[in-house]
């Protein structure tokens, strides 16, 4: 019995280290460009996604399509673009994860954009875009990360009081759209939880994070990369160093 206990104890000590030793590194590529719409993602999907031949692509897009008055498109056009993006990935045997655009602070948004051009409230427009993405995912059996509903559940944004979306209080900036460092950590963890539930991450060697300024990590250390405080950077640490929780 003593011998068996010693063996079990030794296995307990060795298993986590063997797991880390045998686990190959997963490359995370940040392909987020500030201001991009779904149409602009279509223009560069071959260069930034298909040519990389990743094991997975995470597409987070929609804020500019739905809320940027310089690039507004109808929800129908947005849905069509999402269909084309996902079809392109499926055609090249690249698993897709779709992430809805996050919520925004309308008070700040109206300071930069003409509210009349929205037709309906920005949040309602985001919800319509989210529903369109969800429908595409259901039709094609694609994993969907409902970031919008998650943030709404957390009662975010709270004007000039939350620490997730950039505002005057947390960053001395009139923004209301982009994420703080803590916001990127929240986003990455939320996506990571979905990936863990769906994929065997030990078999995923390369992931492309494809999107706009949210993916880019604008204003963050490491913006445009998978280093620093961007969500792709946090996701890389979560996948490659699961035992290292800061």
Secondary structure by P-SEA (a helix, b strand, c coil): caaaaaaaaaaaacaaaaaaaaccbbbbbbbccccccaaaaaaccccccccccccbbbbbbcccccccccccccaaaaaaaaaaaaaaaaaacbbbbbbcbbbbcaaaaaaccccccccccaaaaaaaaaaaaaaaaaaabbbbbaaaaaaaaaccccccccccccccccccccccccccaaaaaaaaaaaaaaaaaccccccccbbbbcccccccccccccccccccccaaaaaaaaaacccccc
